[in-house]
Amino acid sequence: MNDNLENEPHSWIVQMRRRLAEPAPLRMGTGERRPAAVLVPLFVNAGQLWVLLTKRSDDLPQHGGQVAFPGGGYEVGEDAWDAALRETREEIGLLEKGVARLGELDDVDTFSGFRIRPCVGAIPYPYKTEINEAEIAEVFEVPLMAFADVRVAEDRVVTVDGVDRTFRIYHVGRHRVWGLTAGIVRNLMARLGLEMIAPG
């Protein structure tokens, strides 16, 4: 736990914890799925809330080149936070002690057989990263309110196993955020009461 963040007078950390705590996030038993977790790193810069994202290496056998939150499967004896923080350190070099726990989001399944638990954490700014180039091609930051701009959002209908499903895609800068990551962003935005805003 980051004592400096814990003791900062900024009310956003307290407000975020309240928002994420009630109502309780949706939980599902793992069943046949492998448990995994991701960290959703948030920070404040110039009075604005930002989120940290990664672009996975194109060479990875699964989800190569996609935008994602750092994370991965549990190791023996780990819980969601243990896995999320360890994977974040291994992928982008953020140390566990620098993350203040804010709360968790709804469990979400992947087509590759994982059940993901998103863990939302506050990190200090400026932050320091050390990218594991075997897994991560890039780390970048996005103002959280960018995802509330209706102009960056696209809802696309895709047929999966004969069933039409609607997927949200966010076009932020030169990056395309979709799939699992877009779903986690939508859940976070809903939790925070951040509605889509049409241009004025």
Secondary structure as UniProt FT lines:
FT   HELIX           3..7
FT   HELIX           12..21
FT   TURN            31..32
FT   STRAND          34..45
FT   TURN            46..47
FT   STRAND          48..56
FT   TURN            58..59
FT   TURN            64..65
FT   STRAND          67..68
FT   STRAND          71..73
FT   TURN            76..77
FT   HELIX           80..92
FT   HELIX           96..98
FT   STRAND          100..104
FT   STRAND          108..109
FT   TURN            111..112
FT   STRAND          114..122
FT   TURN            133..135
FT   STRAND          136..143
FT   HELIX           144..148
FT   HELIX           150..152
FT   STRAND          153..160
FT   TURN            161..162
FT   STRAND          163..172
FT   TURN            173..174
FT   STRAND          175..177
FT   HELIX           179..191
FT   TURN            192..193
//
